[in-house]
Amino acid sequence: ALAPALMMRDAYASASKAKKSSPEDENEEGEEAPDPKRCAPQVSCLIPPLIPPPYLEGSTMLLDMIDYAKDTVALYVKYTNAKLKKAMSPFLPDGSIPAADEDQGGELQANACSVLMKGLWLARLARPDCQKAISDLASRVQKWTRGDDKRLYRLICYLHTTSHYRLAGRVQDPLDSLELFLFCDADFAGDKSDSKSTTGIFLALTGPNTFFPLNGVSKKQTCVSHSTPEAEIVAANSAVRLEGLPALQIWDTILQRKVQATLLEDNQATMQILKSGRNPALRHVSRTHRVNLAWISEVFRTCSQMGIQYCSTSEQAADIMTKGFSNPEVWKRATALIGMTKEGPDVNVYGILLPPFIQTQDNQEIFREF
């Protein structure tokens, strides 16, 4: 749990000396500095792929596991001798696997666990875009089918195509401006075999001009929900209990102050239920949902460091942890929201400069027109 904090130590040392500027400041040529593009008003942090102001100092860190990704692909090829194709998403389109394939044992059942565990380590450290695909397959190693063979092949093709992708974070604010954003989402009855939902969590260190990914979670829920709000309640409980509150303890120690954490929820009905702790439409809920709702509502009432805020679906970074997007354009947007890059700190997978800098010979960053 301390690994992200230790990795960011040097970045904070530089960020704490950042200069405060405004769009009204002029650059060296006497021209007006470009107006920074920011996210929607309800989210007060810089969410990729939006552009940070170019006139602030700061640090960028790239989590690079390119060689490990290639080793994962090589391990799969060793077992199968398969010829890999280009794939821009780790998920197959709905309906592409015949129902008969789900009833027959898969050829890779003996070796699937080895490939998936290697890929899971990659996903946990530097490739959160693969976390849901790997987690879904890992839950099926004891009942592996031909359909799972095809899903694993698609995942490996995606890793082969995107092995150069890296996870990037940038800090461009003083330490007293940083806070934690806890993105939380859930699908509804996404698992067709048992109708259980999936919890998606994405934790990031944020500021007015800062976005640094810390952790991502994709986990199947252990109870069946009757509606989207019920699934969202279970997901919010897991996010706050397993990620939010422990992160507060760590960052309070690192930054030597009380850090604010905000739960980002894209379902307004769920937000109202979490705040009030009750809803007549949910009087039928089982004990699991009732306990989850009572606990998290108490946290929001009693913990001054934990808040909740609405986030539009288009800015929900945890969406990639709950849904299997097969459309390449939709997938690009989803990966950009969590800070995935393919060439370096200046270009992300969404095709937008992040951040819009170039490096000059004297190691100075200047704004790049685009």
Disulfide bonds with the S-S distance in Angstrom:
none
